[in-house]
Amino acid sequence: MVPLLVVLLLILILFGLGFALKALWFVAIAVLVLWALGFLLRSTSSGGKRSRWYRW
C-alpha cells in the first residue's frame, strides 16, 4: 500500500512541476513580447534624447 501511495505522490509532483514549467514558459514569452514592443514603440522626448519606456 505504501509503495502505491509513493508512486501516486510522485506522479502528482511530476505532473504539477510539468504544468508549472509550461506555464512559466508562457509567462516568459509574454514578457519578452511586451519588452520587444516597448523597445520598438518607445517615444522620443522633446529634448532630442531618446527616452526609455522603463525606469531603472
N, C-alpha and C positions, 0 to 999 in steps of 0.2 A: 504493500500500500504506500509506503513512504517513497520508494523509487518512482512510482507513478506520479505522486504529487510533486516530486522534484522535477521530473520531466515536464509536467504541465506548467510549473512555475517558470522553468527555463524557456519554454515556448512562449509564454506570455511576455517575459522580459525581452526576448529577441524580437517579437512582434512589435512591442512598444518602442524599442530602440529603432527599428526599421522605419516605423511610421514617423517618429520624431526626426530622424535624419532626413527623410524625404521632405518633410515639412520645412526643415531648416534650409534645404536646397532651394525651395520655392521662395523663402524669405530672402535668401541671399541674391537670387536672380532679380527679385523685385527691387531690392536696394540698389543693385547695380544699374538697373534701368533708370531708376529715379536719379541716381548720381550722374549718369550719362546725359539725361535730359537737362538736368540743372547745369551741367558743364556746357552743353551746346546752346542753351537758351539764356545764358546769363546776359544781363544788360550792361551797357557801358554807362559810367557815371558822367555827370556834366563836366567834371574836371579833366576829362580826357583819359583818365586811368580806367582800366577795366576793373569793375567791382566784382567781388566774389559773391556767390549765392549762399555761401555758408560762412559762419563765423568761427574762428579758432582762437 
